[in-house]
Amino acid sequence: MVSNQIYLFLVFITNGILIGILFDFFRILRKSFNTSDAITYIEDLLFWILTGFSILYYIFVFNNGEIRLFMFLAIAIGITFYMLVFSKFFIKINVNIIVFLKRIIIKILEIIFIPFKFIKKLFFKPISFIFINIRKSFTNLYNNFYKFIKKNKNPENSVKN
């Protein structure tokens, strides 16, 4: 009986450590990526849902659905132990890994898009040059036409008076 409760206590300490890792996973995401408040709320909700499912799973699988106070004490001990001993290093290492991977992915994307930049310069610059000149030509034509109309309108008005 006592050995079973010690076993359950250790299992729920492990569950607490896993909950601490899950919590740090979301902290790592927030430190690595700029997230809006809405995304933060969704992450928090997801954390609590996953934590609840984890606790319920452990209760039903390891203790046949019986809830004991020492289980929650063990979860709190597991979370506290993880946060005090491993959390700082876990976050630091994973944030550095994610930042490094982000840099690599950005460099790879820059290399992949080099041909597209060349194509843009090769094809779109002449096309934009043509459209700019057409626009200037139409603007000049409109201005000249407007000046011509204005110029020819005024002498007729002065002759009639």
C-alpha angles and dihedrals in degrees: 000000000000092000089054091052092048088051090050090047091055092045091054091046085056089050089053091051090050090050088052090052090050090050091051090048089063091043089053091051091052093049094046100044132036105243129187123234091257091055090047091053090049091049091050092050090048091050093053093045092051091045092051092049090047093052093045091048092052092046094051098040100041103029105025092246096304113139118215128180093232089063092064090043088053091049090051091048091049093050092046093048092050094046094049098042111026111013099084093051094041092054095044094050095045095045089052091048092050093046089049092049091048090054092049092049091048091051091048091050091049090053092047092051096050092093090049091053089051091049090049091053093043099048111017099046093061091043092050089046090055093048092047091052092046090051091049091048093051091046091052091045091051092047092048092047091049091050091048092051092046092047094048093044096057099055091051091053092051093050093052092053 
